[in-house]
Structures are given as structure tokens and as C-alpha cells.
Amino acid sequence: MVTASNVTRGQVILYQEAPCLVMETMHRTPGNLRGFVQMTLRNLKTGRSLSVRFASTDKLEVVPLRRRKYEFSYRDGTTYHFIDPETFDTVELPESMVTHAKDYLSENQPVDLVFMEETVVALELPPSVALRVTEAPEWVRGDSATNVMKPATVETGLVVQVPLFIKEGERIRVSTEDGRYLGRA
């Protein structure tokens, strides 16, 4: 048991007898009222998200989690397949679990799978990934005003704003948080 103010993003807590993943947590102290912790939780049984307010001193039960390194192998319809590079065990995840990550998954892309007991509850991407540019329009000489960007499509279908000098076939580094271009890979 930990206090609500010590719970961090990514932990799983028991809320109303159901395991819930903490998506976001903010400590608030309004005016002359007591401080509280506002959390956004995702129920791991139903998949629904909810916003809950706890007193800073409320005791919450944290469910132990296990993180393991996996690599994205391939997509088969609406199922995503991941492989453990050490034991070669495979894990299949439905598209509903990888919706936020599918634009950043390329073959052999390392990811962390978060397990609660023997069930995968979350997929975590690294802060940035290297992706190959599949489509980038040519730029015309004279289009070189400061910080001019052009749209480029990467191998996963994601469209990223890149500098004019990026060409088709190059590998670029993309932020997995907001899809920003970070540089060449």
C-alpha cells in the first residue's frame, strides 16, 4: 500500500476491485482547500478510461508488474506479433492494445511489454524510433527560407514534417510522444 501522492504514471493500482493502469497523475492544491491527486486511469478489464480524485493521504494498492523486452515481428490482419529475442517466445496482441504505437512499429523494433501476472497490460515504446522515409516530395531551389518543412511519409504510413533536404530512402529519428522529426538516424 502506498499513498496516492506517491503513485506514478505507468503503475497499476486496484480501484473498485479492478486493476487500473495509471495514465496520468497530477497533484493539485487549490486555494484554501486540502491538496488532492487527480489521476487518469484505464481499467484493464474493460479498457475504459476514467478520471478519479484521491486525497493525498489515501492508501492505494499497487499491483506488481513485470517488464520484458520484445521485438515487433509482424502484423497479421488486426493481430500484432512480438517475439522475445532471448527465448523466442511469441506474444500476440490485438490492434486495440497497440493503437497508440502502430505508427512507430517497424520490423524488429524493440518494445517493452508490461505483464501483470501472465497477461500483457501495456506496450511501451522507446522515446524515439528510426524509420525509413518512403515518400518525400522534391524541393525546388529557392525554397530555402528559414525552418521550411515538408511532409514525408515513413514506412509505417505516418506523415512527419521534415526539413527540405530529407530524401526518399533515408532513415530518420521520430519522437514516439508527438511524432516530431528529431534528426537523421
ChimeraX commands (.cxc) that place a marker at each C-alpha (Angstrom):
marker #1 position 0.00,0.00,0.00 radius 0.5
marker #1 position 1.26,3.47,-0.96 radius 0.5
marker #1 position -0.21,6.93,-0.59 radius 0.5
marker #1 position -1.92,8.48,-3.60 radius 0.5
marker #1 position 0.75,11.20,-3.83 radius 0.5
marker #1 position 3.44,8.52,-4.37 radius 0.5
marker #1 position 1.70,6.76,-7.27 radius 0.5
marker #1 position 3.37,7.41,-10.63 radius 0.5
marker #1 position 2.41,7.11,-14.28 radius 0.5
marker #1 position 2.69,3.53,-15.60 radius 0.5
marker #1 position 1.86,1.79,-12.32 radius 0.5
marker #1 position -1.20,-0.43,-11.94 radius 0.5
marker #1 position -3.43,0.08,-8.91 radius 0.5
marker #1 position -6.56,-1.66,-7.68 radius 0.5
marker #1 position -9.54,0.68,-7.92 radius 0.5
marker #1 position -13.04,-0.65,-7.22 radius 0.5
marker #1 position -11.70,-4.23,-7.23 radius 0.5
marker #1 position -10.33,-3.87,-10.79 radius 0.5
marker #1 position -6.72,-3.37,-11.94 radius 0.5
marker #1 position -6.28,0.08,-13.47 radius 0.5
marker #1 position -3.26,1.47,-15.32 radius 0.5
marker #1 position -2.29,4.99,-14.21 radius 0.5
marker #1 position -2.15,7.02,-17.42 radius 0.5
marker #1 position -1.60,10.44,-15.85 radius 0.5
marker #1 position -1.27,11.85,-12.36 radius 0.5
marker #1 position -1.32,15.47,-11.13 radius 0.5
marker #1 position -1.03,16.80,-7.61 radius 0.5
marker #1 position -3.29,19.82,-7.09 radius 0.5
marker #1 position -3.59,22.26,-4.21 radius 0.5
marker #1 position -6.49,24.65,-4.87 radius 0.5
marker #1 position -6.65,27.88,-2.84 radius 0.5
marker #1 position -7.57,27.20,0.76 radius 0.5
marker #1 position -8.61,23.55,0.26 radius 0.5
marker #1 position -6.61,20.43,1.00 radius 0.5
marker #1 position -4.40,19.04,-1.72 radius 0.5
marker #1 position -5.57,16.12,-3.82 radius 0.5
marker #1 position -4.25,13.88,-6.56 radius 0.5
marker #1 position -6.11,13.79,-9.89 radius 0.5
marker #1 position -5.47,10.55,-11.83 radius 0.5
marker #1 position -6.50,9.32,-15.24 radius 0.5
marker #1 position -6.92,5.55,-15.03 radius 0.5
marker #1 position -7.58,2.89,-17.67 radius 0.5
marker #1 position -9.47,-0.14,-16.42 radius 0.5
marker #1 position -7.53,-3.16,-17.70 radius 0.5
marker #1 position -10.58,-5.43,-17.70 radius 0.5
marker #1 position -12.96,-3.18,-19.63 radius 0.5
marker #1 position -10.49,-0.83,-21.39 radius 0.5
marker #1 position -12.46,2.24,-20.31 radius 0.5
marker #1 position -10.68,5.38,-19.09 radius 0.5
marker #1 position -11.82,7.42,-16.13 radius 0.5
marker #1 position -10.67,10.42,-14.15 radius 0.5
marker #1 position -10.53,9.94,-10.36 radius 0.5
marker #1 position -9.69,12.28,-7.49 radius 0.5
marker #1 position -7.91,10.94,-4.39 radius 0.5
marker #1 position -6.90,12.68,-1.16 radius 0.5
marker #1 position -3.11,12.93,-0.96 radius 0.5
marker #1 position -3.09,10.58,2.03 radius 0.5
marker #1 position -5.42,7.89,0.60 radius 0.5
marker #1 position -3.82,4.44,0.64 radius 0.5
marker #1 position -3.82,2.58,-2.70 radius 0.5
marker #1 position -2.76,-0.98,-3.51 radius 0.5
marker #1 position -0.16,-1.16,-6.26 radius 0.5
marker #1 position -0.20,-4.34,-8.36 radius 0.5
marker #1 position 3.28,-5.73,-9.11 radius 0.5
marker #1 position 4.25,-5.53,-12.79 radius 0.5
marker #1 position 6.95,-7.18,-14.83 radius 0.5
marker #1 position 8.53,-5.54,-17.91 radius 0.5
marker #1 position 10.17,-7.64,-20.62 radius 0.5
marker #1 position 11.99,-6.67,-23.80 radius 0.5
marker #1 position 10.35,-7.88,-27.00 radius 0.5
marker #1 position 10.74,-7.09,-30.70 radius 0.5
marker #1 position 7.93,-6.39,-33.13 radius 0.5
marker #1 position 7.84,-9.25,-35.63 radius 0.5
marker #1 position 4.89,-8.73,-37.98 radius 0.5
marker #1 position 1.25,-7.77,-38.33 radius 0.5
marker #1 position -1.37,-10.30,-39.39 radius 0.5
marker #1 position -4.67,-8.52,-40.08 radius 0.5
marker #1 position -5.65,-7.00,-36.74 radius 0.5
marker #1 position -3.15,-9.02,-34.69 radius 0.5
marker #1 position 0.37,-7.82,-33.88 radius 0.5
marker #1 position 3.08,-10.41,-33.18 radius 0.5
marker #1 position 6.02,-9.79,-30.85 radius 0.5
marker #1 position 8.98,-12.10,-30.15 radius 0.5
marker #1 position 11.28,-12.38,-27.14 radius 0.5
marker #1 position 14.83,-12.09,-28.59 radius 0.5
marker #1 position 16.26,-14.40,-25.90 radius 0.5
marker #1 position 13.71,-17.22,-25.60 radius 0.5
marker #1 position 11.94,-16.75,-28.96 radius 0.5
marker #1 position 8.55,-16.90,-27.21 radius 0.5
marker #1 position 5.86,-15.05,-29.14 radius 0.5
marker #1 position 3.08,-12.82,-27.87 radius 0.5
marker #1 position 0.07,-11.82,-29.94 radius 0.5
marker #1 position -1.68,-8.53,-29.18 radius 0.5
marker #1 position -4.95,-7.26,-30.66 radius 0.5
marker #1 position -4.96,-3.97,-32.54 radius 0.5
marker #1 position -6.88,-2.33,-29.68 radius 0.5
marker #1 position -3.78,-2.64,-27.43 radius 0.5
marker #1 position -1.35,-1.10,-29.93 radius 0.5
marker #1 position -3.41,1.76,-31.37 radius 0.5
marker #1 position -1.09,4.46,-29.97 radius 0.5
marker #1 position 2.04,2.58,-31.10 radius 0.5
marker #1 position 1.20,1.22,-34.55 radius 0.5
marker #1 position 2.58,4.28,-36.38 radius 0.5
marker #1 position 6.02,3.62,-34.82 radius 0.5
marker #1 position 6.29,-0.17,-35.19 radius 0.5
marker #1 position 8.67,-1.39,-37.88 radius 0.5
marker #1 position 10.18,-4.84,-38.24 radius 0.5
marker #1 position 12.49,-5.79,-35.31 radius 0.5
marker #1 position 11.52,-2.61,-33.42 radius 0.5
marker #1 position 12.34,-3.14,-29.70 radius 0.5
marker #1 position 9.46,-2.52,-27.27 radius 0.5
marker #1 position 8.72,-3.21,-23.61 radius 0.5
marker #1 position 5.70,-5.37,-22.84 radius 0.5
marker #1 position 4.28,-4.89,-19.36 radius 0.5
marker #1 position 2.89,-8.03,-17.73 radius 0.5
marker #1 position 0.54,-8.33,-14.77 radius 0.5
marker #1 position 0.87,-11.97,-13.75 radius 0.5
marker #1 position 0.88,-13.64,-17.21 radius 0.5
marker #1 position -1.28,-11.08,-19.02 radius 0.5
marker #1 position 0.09,-8.22,-21.14 radius 0.5
marker #1 position -1.44,-4.99,-19.87 radius 0.5
marker #1 position 0.56,-2.38,-21.80 radius 0.5
marker #1 position 3.04,-1.81,-24.59 radius 0.5
marker #1 position 5.75,0.83,-24.08 radius 0.5
marker #1 position 7.79,2.33,-26.91 radius 0.5
marker #1 position 11.27,3.85,-26.59 radius 0.5
marker #1 position 11.34,7.69,-26.59 radius 0.5
marker #1 position 12.29,7.73,-30.29 radius 0.5
marker #1 position 12.47,5.30,-33.22 radius 0.5
marker #1 position 14.32,5.16,-36.52 radius 0.5
marker #1 position 12.04,4.87,-39.57 radius 0.5
marker #1 position 12.73,4.79,-43.32 radius 0.5
marker #1 position 11.22,7.56,-45.48 radius 0.5
marker #1 position 9.13,6.00,-48.27 radius 0.5
marker #1 position 7.78,9.18,-49.83 radius 0.5
marker #1 position 9.15,12.72,-49.76 radius 0.5
marker #1 position 8.40,15.37,-52.39 radius 0.5
marker #1 position 11.40,17.05,-54.04 radius 0.5
marker #1 position 12.13,20.61,-53.09 radius 0.5
marker #1 position 12.83,23.39,-55.52 radius 0.5
marker #1 position 15.94,25.56,-55.29 radius 0.5
marker #1 position 14.90,28.85,-53.71 radius 0.5
marker #1 position 12.51,27.22,-51.24 radius 0.5
marker #1 position 15.10,27.66,-48.53 radius 0.5
marker #1 position 13.57,30.15,-46.15 radius 0.5
marker #1 position 14.38,29.51,-42.51 radius 0.5
marker #1 position 12.88,26.35,-41.00 radius 0.5
marker #1 position 10.84,25.32,-44.03 radius 0.5
marker #1 position 9.44,21.81,-43.59 radius 0.5
marker #1 position 7.77,19.38,-45.96 radius 0.5
marker #1 position 5.58,16.33,-45.30 radius 0.5
marker #1 position 7.27,12.93,-45.62 radius 0.5
marker #1 position 5.65,9.51,-45.31 radius 0.5
marker #1 position 7.59,6.84,-43.40 radius 0.5
marker #1 position 7.39,3.04,-43.75 radius 0.5
marker #1 position 4.56,2.73,-41.20 radius 0.5
marker #1 position 2.33,5.25,-43.01 radius 0.5
marker #1 position 2.93,8.06,-40.52 radius 0.5
marker #1 position 3.33,11.53,-42.09 radius 0.5
marker #1 position 6.12,13.57,-40.47 radius 0.5
marker #1 position 7.15,17.18,-41.12 radius 0.5
marker #1 position 10.84,17.03,-42.12 radius 0.5
marker #1 position 13.44,19.54,-43.37 radius 0.5
marker #1 position 13.70,20.04,-47.14 radius 0.5
marker #1 position 16.98,18.08,-47.50 radius 0.5
marker #1 position 15.44,14.72,-46.42 radius 0.5
marker #1 position 15.06,12.38,-49.40 radius 0.5
marker #1 position 13.20,9.16,-50.05 radius 0.5
marker #1 position 15.01,6.09,-48.65 radius 0.5
marker #1 position 16.75,7.91,-45.78 radius 0.5
marker #1 position 16.27,6.83,-42.17 radius 0.5
marker #1 position 15.07,9.47,-39.74 radius 0.5
marker #1 position 14.58,9.54,-35.97 radius 0.5
marker #1 position 10.99,10.29,-34.87 radius 0.5
marker #1 position 9.68,11.07,-31.38 radius 0.5
marker #1 position 7.12,8.48,-30.20 radius 0.5
marker #1 position 5.44,11.01,-27.93 radius 0.5
marker #1 position 4.34,13.55,-30.53 radius 0.5
marker #1 position 5.58,12.31,-33.93 radius 0.5
marker #1 position 8.16,15.10,-34.37 radius 0.5
marker #1 position 11.23,14.78,-36.61 radius 0.5
marker #1 position 14.34,14.62,-34.39 radius 0.5
marker #1 position 17.12,14.13,-36.95 radius 0.5
marker #1 position 18.70,11.62,-39.28 radius 0.5
marker #1 position 19.25,8.12,-37.95 radius 0.5
marker link #1:1,2 radius 0.2
marker link #1:2,3 radius 0.2
marker link #1:3,4 radius 0.2
marker link #1:4,5 radius 0.2
marker link #1:5,6 radius 0.2
marker link #1:6,7 radius 0.2
marker link #1:7,8 radius 0.2
marker link #1:8,9 radius 0.2
marker link #1:9,10 radius 0.2
marker link #1:10,11 radius 0.2
marker link #1:11,12 radius 0.2
marker link #1:12,13 radius 0.2
marker link #1:13,14 radius 0.2
marker link #1:14,15 radius 0.2
marker link #1:15,16 radius 0.2
marker link #1:16,17 radius 0.2
marker link #1:17,18 radius 0.2
marker link #1:18,19 radius 0.2
marker link #1:19,20 radius 0.2
marker link #1:20,21 radius 0.2
marker link #1:21,22 radius 0.2
marker link #1:22,23 radius 0.2
marker link #1:23,24 radius 0.2
marker link #1:24,25 radius 0.2
marker link #1:25,26 radius 0.2
marker link #1:26,27 radius 0.2
marker link #1:27,28 radius 0.2
marker link #1:28,29 radius 0.2
marker link #1:29,30 radius 0.2
marker link #1:30,31 radius 0.2
marker link #1:31,32 radius 0.2
marker link #1:32,33 radius 0.2
marker link #1:33,34 radius 0.2
marker link #1:34,35 radius 0.2
marker link #1:35,36 radius 0.2
marker link #1:36,37 radius 0.2
marker link #1:37,38 radius 0.2
marker link #1:38,39 radius 0.2
marker link #1:39,40 radius 0.2
marker link #1:40,41 radius 0.2
marker link #1:41,42 radius 0.2
marker link #1:42,43 radius 0.2
marker link #1:43,44 radius 0.2
marker link #1:44,45 radius 0.2
marker link #1:45,46 radius 0.2
marker link #1:46,47 radius 0.2
marker link #1:47,48 radius 0.2
marker link #1:48,49 radius 0.2
marker link #1:49,50 radius 0.2
marker link #1:50,51 radius 0.2
marker link #1:51,52 radius 0.2
marker link #1:52,53 radius 0.2
marker link #1:53,54 radius 0.2
marker link #1:54,55 radius 0.2
marker link #1:55,56 radius 0.2
marker link #1:56,57 radius 0.2
marker link #1:57,58 radius 0.2
marker link #1:58,59 radius 0.2
marker link #1:59,60 radius 0.2
marker link #1:60,61 radius 0.2
marker link #1:61,62 radius 0.2
marker link #1:62,63 radius 0.2
marker link #1:63,64 radius 0.2
marker link #1:64,65 radius 0.2
marker link #1:65,66 radius 0.2
marker link #1:66,67 radius 0.2
marker link #1:67,68 radius 0.2
marker link #1:68,69 radius 0.2
marker link #1:69,70 radius 0.2
marker link #1:70,71 radius 0.2
marker link #1:71,72 radius 0.2
marker link #1:72,73 radius 0.2
marker link #1:73,74 radius 0.2
marker link #1:74,75 radius 0.2
marker link #1:75,76 radius 0.2
marker link #1:76,77 radius 0.2
marker link #1:77,78 radius 0.2
marker link #1:78,79 radius 0.2
marker link #1:79,80 radius 0.2
marker link #1:80,81 radius 0.2
marker link #1:81,82 radius 0.2
marker link #1:82,83 radius 0.2
marker link #1:83,84 radius 0.2
marker link #1:84,85 radius 0.2
marker link #1:85,86 radius 0.2
marker link #1:86,87 radius 0.2
marker link #1:87,88 radius 0.2
marker link #1:88,89 radius 0.2
marker link #1:89,90 radius 0.2
marker link #1:90,91 radius 0.2
marker link #1:91,92 radius 0.2
marker link #1:92,93 radius 0.2
marker link #1:93,94 radius 0.2
marker link #1:94,95 radius 0.2
marker link #1:95,96 radius 0.2
marker link #1:96,97 radius 0.2
marker link #1:97,98 radius 0.2
marker link #1:98,99 radius 0.2
marker link #1:99,100 radius 0.2
marker link #1:100,101 radius 0.2
marker link #1:101,102 radius 0.2
marker link #1:102,103 radius 0.2
marker link #1:103,104 radius 0.2
marker link #1:104,105 radius 0.2
marker link #1:105,106 radius 0.2
marker link #1:106,107 radius 0.2
marker link #1:107,108 radius 0.2
marker link #1:108,109 radius 0.2
marker link #1:109,110 radius 0.2
marker link #1:110,111 radius 0.2
marker link #1:111,112 radius 0.2
marker link #1:112,113 radius 0.2
marker link #1:113,114 radius 0.2
marker link #1:114,115 radius 0.2
marker link #1:115,116 radius 0.2
marker link #1:116,117 radius 0.2
marker link #1:117,118 radius 0.2
marker link #1:118,119 radius 0.2
marker link #1:119,120 radius 0.2
marker link #1:120,121 radius 0.2
marker link #1:121,122 radius 0.2
marker link #1:122,123 radius 0.2
marker link #1:123,124 radius 0.2
marker link #1:124,125 radius 0.2
marker link #1:125,126 radius 0.2
marker link #1:126,127 radius 0.2
marker link #1:127,128 radius 0.2
marker link #1:128,129 radius 0.2
marker link #1:129,130 radius 0.2
marker link #1:130,131 radius 0.2
marker link #1:131,132 radius 0.2
marker link #1:132,133 radius 0.2
marker link #1:133,134 radius 0.2
marker link #1:134,135 radius 0.2
marker link #1:135,136 radius 0.2
marker link #1:136,137 radius 0.2
marker link #1:137,138 radius 0.2
marker link #1:138,139 radius 0.2
marker link #1:139,140 radius 0.2
marker link #1:140,141 radius 0.2
marker link #1:141,142 radius 0.2
marker link #1:142,143 radius 0.2
marker link #1:143,144 radius 0.2
marker link #1:144,145 radius 0.2
marker link #1:145,146 radius 0.2
marker link #1:146,147 radius 0.2
marker link #1:147,148 radius 0.2
marker link #1:148,149 radius 0.2
marker link #1:149,150 radius 0.2
marker link #1:150,151 radius 0.2
marker link #1:151,152 radius 0.2
marker link #1:152,153 radius 0.2
marker link #1:153,154 radius 0.2
marker link #1:154,155 radius 0.2
marker link #1:155,156 radius 0.2
marker link #1:156,157 radius 0.2
marker link #1:157,158 radius 0.2
marker link #1:158,159 radius 0.2
marker link #1:159,160 radius 0.2
marker link #1:160,161 radius 0.2
marker link #1:161,162 radius 0.2
marker link #1:162,163 radius 0.2
marker link #1:163,164 radius 0.2
marker link #1:164,165 radius 0.2
marker link #1:165,166 radius 0.2
marker link #1:166,167 radius 0.2
marker link #1:167,168 radius 0.2
marker link #1:168,169 radius 0.2
marker link #1:169,170 radius 0.2
marker link #1:170,171 radius 0.2
marker link #1:171,172 radius 0.2
marker link #1:172,173 radius 0.2
marker link #1:173,174 radius 0.2
marker link #1:174,175 radius 0.2
marker link #1:175,176 radius 0.2
marker link #1:176,177 radius 0.2
marker link #1:177,178 radius 0.2
marker link #1:178,179 radius 0.2
marker link #1:179,180 radius 0.2
marker link #1:180,181 radius 0.2
marker link #1:181,182 radius 0.2
marker link #1:182,183 radius 0.2
marker link #1:183,184 radius 0.2
marker link #1:184,185 radius 0.2
view
